[in-house]
Amino acid sequence: MFGIELTPEQPVDDVVDLGARAEDAGYDTLFVSSHYNNRDPFAVLARLVTATDDVRLGPGVANPYDRHPVTLASQVATVAEQSGGRAVFGIGPGDPSTLENLGLADERGLRSVLEAFRVARRLWDGERVSHDGAFACENAGLNFDVPGEIPVYVGGEGPNMCRMAGKHADGLLFNGSHPDDLAWARDRVEEGIAERADDHGTFDLAAYASVSVADDREAAREAARPPVAFIAAGAAPPVLDRHGIDHDRAAAIGQKIRAGEFSAAFERVTPTMVDAFCMAGTVDDVAGRMARVREHADSVVVGSPLGPDPAEAITLAAAASDR
């Protein structure tokens, strides 16, 4: 897979134009990020269905807390029906800062994610499903047929989430841009694959990488500040230690994000954080980082911010991938 994350912080028309450009540039999978403070991902996906021909399309990543998992399964199935079987399902525990604003921070967990996509698979297979676990449903079912297979990619970076994905899912969208992090993720995924059922098929470890690429290296690094702030704020202590990042500074960034003081949060991002959490720079810079990441990952998904000029960055990142 060579995928891209489209963030609907821009008007839907603009995001759809970027998606069509990405297909033309050679990306084979388009994920639309899912955050309540941006446009609705499924509205964007519905438009992308008609604006593209061959790419896979899906949320990247949705969570089973702000939408009931059965509703979420139905929405993904609708994308599959509209697109003639091109859907992909990215599901994960969600961004902690965003969910905290919705009063859902305590709901995050591995069990909810696993149960949600297991139930979704049964619904897509045409079953009526009753479930009582991290969420509940009674005799739920879809009143339409779902074409094709829908690959399930778990979005996460914790050790247990990585193992769970390796054991049960089709792939892992690992939120990482650094080869050291992907090497660690590979080890955790292999622990899960060791317990994987034979009929689950092959597994795809995808680096869901923050990328900021431009001809101007410093402009690219400056554009990386917003996503790096969110990544640093949510990074586990061992990840911060791996890259020599001060815990208190990362915590302060998280506090500013939760307070809605985004500019102040972005200003606290350091060059070390950018190096750790983003492929940022020129095409050559990004190509070198991608090559090192691919020593451990099977696939790459080019994620936010793309670059100071997102439309141009789509082409530049594709060029970096080809080197």
N, C-alpha and C positions, 0 to 999 in steps of 0.2 A: 504494500500500500504506500502511495505517496499522497497524503491528504493535506487538507488545509482547514483551519478553523476560521469561520466568518463570525464576527461579533456584531450583532444588530444594534450597535449604539448609533448608527447612522440610519437615515430613512430607508425603508424597505427597498425602494427602487434602487438605491445606491448599492445595497448589499447584494441584490440580485445581479446587478451589473458586474460586481466583483466575482460572483460565483460563475457567471458565464465566461468571464475572462480567465478564471482559474481552470475551467475545463479546457479551454483553448490552449492554455499553457502546459497542459499535460498532467494535471492533478487528477486522481481517479476517485477520490472520496472528499465530499464536502460536509464538514460538521458545522452546525450552527449552534453557538453557545447559548446557554439557557440561564438567564438571570432576570429576576422580576423587574429590575430597573432599566432593562433594555427592551426592545421590541420583542414580541412573542416569537419564539423560534419556529413554531409550527406554521405561523402565518408566512414566515419567510420561506420555509421549506415548500409550502404549497406553491409559491411563486417559482421557486427554483426548479420544481418538477417540469414546468413548461419551458423554462429558459435553458435547460440542459438536455442532453441526449443519453449519455452513457454513465455518468458518474454516480456513485452511491451517495445517498443523502440521509442525514439523520441528525438528531440532537447530540451535542457534544459539549458538556454532558448534562443530561437531565438528572434530577434526583427524585426519589420516591416520597418526598415529604410535602412539597408545595403543590404536587398533583397526586391524586390517588393512583397507586400503581396500576390498577385496572384501566383507569382513564388514560394513563400514559401509554399502556400497551395498545389501546385502541388508536391513539393518535399516531403512534409509529406504524401500526398496521395500515392506517389510512394513507400514510406516505408511501407504503409499499404498494397499495392498490393504485394510487394515482400515478406512480412512476413505473408501473409494470414490473415490480419486483426489485427495485433498486435501493430499498431502505437498509439502513444500518442503525443500530441502537447503541448510543453511548449513554451509560448510566453510572452514577457514582454518588458518593455521600454528600456532595455539594460543598460550596465554599462556606467556611465557618462564619466569616464576617457577614456575608449576605444572609445566611439563615438566621443568624442572631437578630438581625433587624426584623425578621418575621416571627420571632419568638419560637424558632424551631431548632435552636442550637443543640438542645439536649436530645433531639431525635436522631442525630447522625449516628451511623453505625454500619458495620459489615452485614449484620443479619438482615437489615431492611433491604439492602441492595441485592443480596443473594436471593431472598424470597421474591423480590419484585421481578427480577428477570426470569426466575424459574416459573412463576405464575404466568408471565407474559408469553413464554414459549408454549405453555399448555393452551393458552387462549388462541395463539396463532395457529396451533394445530387443530383447532376446532372443538376443543373440550369445553364443557361446562365446569367451572371451578368454584369450589368452596375452600376457603382458607382462613385459618385463625392463628396468627403469629404476630410478627411485627406490625402487620395490618390485617384487616379482616375483609372478606367478601363472601357472599352466599349465592351459589348457583349463578355466578357471573359467566358471561359468554359474549362473543362477538357475533353479530347477525350478518356477517359477510365473510367471504373467503379471502384469505391472505395469500397473495402470489409470492412464490419464491421463498428462499431461506433468508432470514434476517439475522445477520451476524450480531452478536452481543459483545460489546467492548466495555469493560469496566474501567472507569476513570478513577484513579487513585494513586497514592504513593506510599502508604503505610505498609509495613511488612506483612501484616495479616491480609490486607486487601490484595496485595500482589500475589500471595500464595493462593488465596481464594480464586482469583481470576485464572491463575494457571491451572487450577483443578477443575473449574466449572465453566468458564466463559470461553468465547472464541478469541478474545484478545484483551490486552491491557493498554489503556491510554495512560501512560506513565508521565506525570507532569514533571518533566525533566529535560534539561538542555545540555547537561554536562556529562562527559563520558564516565566520570567516576560514579555519578548517580545511576546511570544506566547499567554499569557493571554490577552495582549493588542490586538493582532491580532484577537483573537477569538471574542472579543467584536465588533471590526470593521466588521468582516465577518458577524456576526449575524445581524448587522444593514442592510447589503445588503440582507441577506437571508429573512428578514422580507418583502422585496419587490419582492421576487423571484417568477417567474411563476410556477404554480404547475407542468407543464409538463417538467420542467428542471431537475427533478430527484434529487437524493441526492447530497450533497456537501462534498468535501474532503479537509480539511485544513491540508496541509502537511508542516512540519518543514523542510525546505530545509537547512539543518544544515551543517556548516563546522565541520568536524570531523577529529581529529588526534589521533590515538590510537596506542599504542605500549606497550610492556612489560616494557620499560624504560620510566617513566613518563616525565622526563626532555627532552628526545629526542622527544617525542610526542609533547610537548609544543613548542620546538624549531621549529619543522616542521610546526607548525601552523602559524608562522609569516607571510609568503607571503599572504595567503588568508585573514588573519585578517587585514593586511594592506589595502587591497582593500575594505574590508567591513567598516573599520573605516573611510576611506577616503570618502566613499559615504554615511555614516550614517547621518540621519537628526539630527538637534540640539536636539529635544526632546529625541531621542534615546541615544545620547551621555550623556545628563543630567540624564537619567534613570540609567545609569551605572557609573556616576561620572567620565566621561572621558573629559579631557581638549580639548576644541574646537580648540584652536590654534595648539595643537600637531596633532590632526586629520587632520587639514587643511594643515599642513606642510607635512604630509605623502602624501596627495593628490597631492601637488605640485611636490614632488619628483617622484611620479608615472607618472604624466603627462610629466615630463621632461625625462622620461625613466631611471631615477636613482633608479632602483629597490632595489639594496642592501641598499642604504641609507634610502629608505622608510621602508624596513623591519626592519632595526636596530632601528627605532623609535617606533616600536610596544612595548607596555608595558604589564606587566603581567595582569593588570586590563583589557586591551583590549582583551587578550587571554581568560580570564575568561568570558567576556561578549559575545564574538563573535565566540567561538569555543567550541565544546565538546572535550577537550584535556586531555590526560592522559592514564592511564591503562584501561583495560577492565572494572574493577570495577568502576573507575571514570566515564567512558563514560556510563556505564549501569545506574548509579545513575542519571546522567543528562538526559538521554533518558527517564527514568521513570517519572521524574518531568516535562519534556516537554510534554509527552503524557497525562498529566492531562488536557492539553488544546488543543493539536493537535490530529487529527485523524490518521495521518501517519507521517513517518519520511523518508526523503531522505538523505542518507549519502553523504556529499559533500566533495569537495577538502579541505585539501590535502590528506585525508584518513589516512596518517601516514608516518613516515620516510621510511617504506617499504610498498608501496601501495598494493602489492600482499598479504603480510601477514596481512595488516590492513583490507582488505576486509573480511577475515575470523574472525579476532578479533572483528570487528564492528558487524558482524552477531551474534557472541557469546554474545556481550553486549546487543543486541536487545532481545535475548532470555531469559535474566535473569530477 
